[in-house]
Amino acid sequence: MSTRAAFAELYGYEPLGVWSAPGRVNLIGEHTDYNQGFVFPLAIDCRARIAAAPRTDGVLRLATTAPGSEAAEIRVTELAPGQLAGWSRYVAGVHWAFGLRGAAVPGMDMLLDSDVPVGAGLSSSAAVECATALAVMELSGADLPAEDLVLLCQQAENEFAGAPTGILDQSAALLSEAGHGLFLDCRSRKSRLVPLDLAGEGMALLVIDTKVSHAHDSGGYAERRGDCERAAAALGAGSLRDVMLPDLVLAATQLDRLAYRRARHVVSENERVLTAVAQLESGRPIRALGQVLASSHESLRDDFEVSSPELDLAVETAMAAGAAGARMTGGGFGGSAIALVNGQEAGQVGAAVERAFGRAGYAEPDIFAVEPGAGARREL
């Protein structure tokens, strides 16, 4: 059943429109966004869709097609952090953030229909926020450029949903174009599209969803962010973006061992992003990205300590089966890994990972290929 038809069946009338936004894979640049660094994500063809219509009574009614998820109802004037829990806080938080900016946000009936895997590190929450933002903007008559919507959705996730994320996810969802990756400077918020023709070069990007769920509002993510802020302060830097690797090594005695390793990941990861983008823009083959992917995973595993046994096994097995490079993607503590493989070898790499998970007694992973997809848009 289409999202439009599901809305009509639930509410008894047709929605005014359907808006959608994609999940994302972060190709390289993990935990650098909230350190004002560089990231290089791409939108994927899994999308969150919001069907919506305005109401005249100021009531916000929220429902989802996800099995077992409860609907929510609240007056727009009563929206505040802590009022809602679960999936609905990502939708309601966007309404709240528009209200903070003076938009006359009406009551609405909304239905969420998403095929972005939840907890897989593919940014299902940002997809929901960005699809909601397009719907609310149109139905309230607001007019904000995409770059401002990024900050609005980030505020909704940080302050309303309670997840201390950077701008990577929302930028990927709102600014991406099909066939490209998005190189983003998280300090200046300037971005540019970088061609990424996987199929044209006979390559495939596999997502390996380990089925180990994670959440950005859990303590581990916030602790890592705090570690980075503590390291930057000890180094006298505004953020770790301002620190170069040779300078960090020279200043190692100013940091405790934990803060040093956290900083070393962020500083070296920024360099890996710049290397990857330079390689692509200079015409080097996509396969050449394999080394920076592998190096990124080692850093995330050893210095930032956000990997998991399942993610490590996925990466190690994919590499042993012939992948050019592989790494965990997303915030970590579970979620997904990615593997850059020859297109003709995608099946054998995936099968090797499945066998390895079976031998280890892990849940069967969900493995699928993704192509750089389109950003947020109005569907109907």
Secondary structure as GFF3:
##gff-version 3
##sequence-region A 1 380
A	DSSP	alpha_helix	3	11	.	.	.	ID=ss1
A	DSSP	beta_strand	17	28	.	.	.	ID=ss2
A	DSSP	three_ten_helix	33	35	.	.	.	ID=ss3
A	DSSP	beta_strand	38	55	.	.	.	ID=ss4
A	DSSP	beta_strand	59	64	.	.	.	ID=ss5
A	DSSP	beta_strand	72	75	.	.	.	ID=ss6
A	DSSP	three_ten_helix	76	78	.	.	.	ID=ss7
A	DSSP	alpha_helix	88	100	.	.	.	ID=ss8
A	DSSP	beta_strand	107	114	.	.	.	ID=ss9
A	DSSP	alpha_helix	124	140	.	.	.	ID=ss10
A	DSSP	alpha_helix	146	155	.	.	.	ID=ss11
A	DSSP	pi_helix	156	160	.	.	.	ID=ss12
A	DSSP	alpha_helix	168	175	.	.	.	ID=ss13
A	DSSP	beta_strand	180	185	.	.	.	ID=ss14
A	DSSP	beta_strand	191	195	.	.	.	ID=ss15
A	DSSP	three_ten_helix	199	201	.	.	.	ID=ss16
A	DSSP	beta_strand	203	209	.	.	.	ID=ss17
A	DSSP	alpha_helix	219	234	.	.	.	ID=ss18
A	DSSP	three_ten_helix	240	242	.	.	.	ID=ss19
A	DSSP	alpha_helix	245	250	.	.	.	ID=ss20
A	DSSP	three_ten_helix	252	254	.	.	.	ID=ss21
A	DSSP	alpha_helix	257	281	.	.	.	ID=ss22
A	DSSP	three_ten_helix	286	289	.	.	.	ID=ss23
A	DSSP	alpha_helix	290	302	.	.	.	ID=ss24
A	DSSP	alpha_helix	309	320	.	.	.	ID=ss25
A	DSSP	beta_strand	325	329	.	.	.	ID=ss26
A	DSSP	beta_strand	336	342	.	.	.	ID=ss27
A	DSSP	three_ten_helix	343	345	.	.	.	ID=ss28
A	DSSP	alpha_helix	346	360	.	.	.	ID=ss29
A	DSSP	beta_strand	366	370	.	.	.	ID=ss30
A	DSSP	beta_strand	377	378	.	.	.	ID=ss31
###
